[in-house]
Each structure stands twice: as structure tokens, then as C-alpha cells.
């Protein structure tokens, strides 16, 4: 990676605690972009990740960003030679230069990625605000009270501060954009498993036990499709795997899960909601191969915990749509009625239960019994 120095006449400088002068790069990103355009490009081999029916390519000189994707989405890795022609693709290139105060992220897709508006719409609960814009169309996004923005973007180009922890935000934006590129796939904040050839979706609010229950079922030998995001193809209602690394909150687990967690390496990671969770590779915890897809037959909505688990079948009504709203990326620049109509059709086509979980093993046994009896 070659280095470059911006023209001091073009860049306003500020003192930093690191003992040297760093440019206020977000006030003249055009100068930064010109500097990067003059660098000799050293092409890297892209990592391609298949996210259901679309692909995300990561070509990064920032090793932390590249390793994060490999760590979280390793099971999605696909050989570049196997990426079909004509499929939906997003390519994310990250360039780093010695001496530059920011990294350049370039997002290439059939439709331009409006990064600032996309983040403001998807992550309204994180407090992001537009902090600075320039006369030539560059826009900055940050947090109130902070001088340096998280990113500055225009068109396909996004600058991120070199010494900020930008990798998680850019990664999740790229994932959400690839999900948005697939209107024939519904994505939900839910866990999913396969039991006896039938797809099972486990939905509920944060902290109600989606990961705990899906992992307990996976540890009992059922097909573990994912604990955080569930994917359902439309209109066939096929449940597709979405096996990123699992996130384990503090709390009781089934004894099978505790054993596989002890036997496999885990690491901790802070989450945007303020919690710290253990991470572990799904393939190491649940090495059994899973089907490419299964027909979705069952939906369990987690309710409050009880001493003994119990389940109650119900026929969905219009008001129950709030229980299974598609992820926010599905509503980006489209009529909200379209994804909600698909979700309503899904609800009316499967067996729905309210589930009050108890101990993980007992709850998994109850779900298994209901599905097998049906």
C-alpha cells in the first residue's frame, strides 16, 4: 500500500492527542478521493459470500474488516469461480493508504447505495445524525457531540475515519443492502431450525430466548439454520439457512449446548444494544450438514417465561402482523404494503403457536413433540 500526502493548501488541519497533525478529512473529501485515485491499485482476491440468492464480494486492504467477515460469515464463503453470472451482487472494496487519515470504501451494485439515508432509516434507534455536508454533495454521518463523523459519503464512495471502529457498521450495512437486493426473499429477526424435514421459525422480542431455543434444538441433532436472521423465499415459502456465528447471551442453556460451548472456542463481543455476548462458529457447534432449504411449516412466537413451558395454537389475525414484521431493509424505497402482504400470506400458510418457554431442554422437547405430531 503506497503512501501519499495531501496538499496542505487544500486540507484544514487539527491537533490530535496522538501528537501529530491530522487533517479534518471530512471537510474536503474530494481532495482525499483525488489522492486515492492517484495510488497504484494492487488488486486483491475478493472473498465472495452467498447470502441466500445474492452475493457479497469483499476486497479489503483493511485486514480487520476482511477477517471480521470471514469470522462472522465463514459458512457463506463461496469460490469466486462459482459465483453465477447474472445474479444480484454487491462488491465492497476497502482501500487503505499510509498517511491518509481515512479509508476509502467503494460500493458497487446495480443500484447506487445511498449510505447516509440508508443508515439513518435502518438504525433510527442508534442516535445517528447528519453532521456535515459540503457544497459538492458529500454528506457526513455521526453521533451528537462528536466532532469527527463516522463516515462521509457521496455516490458509491464512503470515507471512514482511520482510527474509528467503523468495521461493524459498514459490515452490517453491506449485509442489509444485499438482503434488500432480494425482494423474493423475506428476512426476519428470528431463529430457524429444521425438524423432520419441516422448517421451523422461532420469533420473539430481544431476550426472549430465540438463540437459546434454536441452539437447544440444534444440540439435539436437528438442523440448525441460524439464531439471528431467518430467510424465507417467496412465494414458495422455503426456509433457507442463514448460519452466521451464533451469539450467546448470559443465562441458562441446555446441558447439550453448554457442553458444545465448552468443547469449542468462543470469544466475546460487545453489541450495539450494550450487551456483551459470546460468539461461536455454528459449523463447529452443529457440524451436521443442513438442507439447502426446507418447506416452512411451523411458527413459534416466544412469550414470557414460565416455570413449565407451554404452547398455544392460534389463528393469525391482521393485528398479529406486528409479531413477524420483515427486517427494515425490506421497506427501503418501496411501499410498506408489499412486504407486509407477503408476511401476512406467510402467517396464514403455516401452523402458528404462542410459546411460553421454560427450561431450555424442556422447551426444545415441547417444540419437537408438536412438530413431529403434526
NORKA-V173691 format. One record per backbone hydrogen bond with DSSP energy under -0.5 kcal/mol. NH is the residue of the N-H (numbers start at 1). CO is the residue of the C=O. If there is no record, write none. Layout:
# NORKA-V173691
nh:co
NH:CO
NH:CO
This chain:
# NORKA-V173691
nh:co
4:98
10:7
11:7
14:22
16:20
19:16
22:14
24:12
25:23
27:24
28:25
31:28
32:28
33:29
34:30
35:31
36:32
37:33
38:34
38:35
39:36
43:41
47:58
48:46
48:78
49:47
49:56
50:76
51:49
51:54
52:50
53:51
54:51
55:88
56:49
57:90
58:47
59:57
59:92
60:58
61:94
63:61
66:62
67:63
68:64
69:65
70:66
71:67
72:68
73:69
74:70
76:73
77:74
78:48
82:79
83:80
84:82
87:84
90:55
91:108
92:57
92:90
93:91
93:106
94:59
95:104
98:2
100:97
103:160
104:95
105:103
105:158
106:93
106:104
107:105
107:156
108:91
108:106
109:107
110:89
114:112
115:113
118:114
119:115
120:116
121:117
122:118
123:119
124:121
126:123
127:124
128:123
129:142
131:129
131:140
132:140
134:138
137:134
139:153
140:132
141:151
142:129
144:127
146:143
150:141
151:141
152:159
153:139
154:157
157:154
158:105
159:152
160:103
161:150
162:101
164:161
166:164
170:166
171:167
172:168
173:169
174:170
175:171
176:172
177:173
178:174
179:175
180:176
181:177
182:179
183:181
185:182
186:232
188:230
190:188
190:228
191:202
192:226
193:200
194:223
195:198
198:195
199:295
200:193
201:298
202:191
203:201
203:300
204:189
208:205
213:209
214:210
215:211
216:212
217:213
218:214
219:215
220:216
221:218
222:217
223:194
224:222
225:192
225:223
226:192
230:188
231:240
232:186
233:238
234:184
237:233
238:233
239:294
240:231
240:238
241:292
242:225
244:242
245:72
246:280
248:278
249:247
258:254
259:255
260:256
261:257
262:258
263:259
264:260
267:279
269:277
271:275
274:271
277:269
278:248
279:267
280:246
284:281
285:281
286:282
294:239
296:237
297:199
298:199
299:351
300:201
301:299
301:353
302:203
302:300
303:355
306:357
310:356
312:354
314:352
316:314
320:317
321:318
322:319
323:320
324:321
325:322
327:187
330:327
331:328
332:329
334:331
338:335
339:335
340:336
341:337
342:338
343:339
344:340
345:341
346:342
347:343
348:344
349:345
349:346
350:346
350:347
351:297
352:350
353:299
354:312
355:301
356:310
357:355
363:359
364:360
365:361
366:362
367:363
368:364
369:365
370:366
371:367
372:368
373:369
374:370
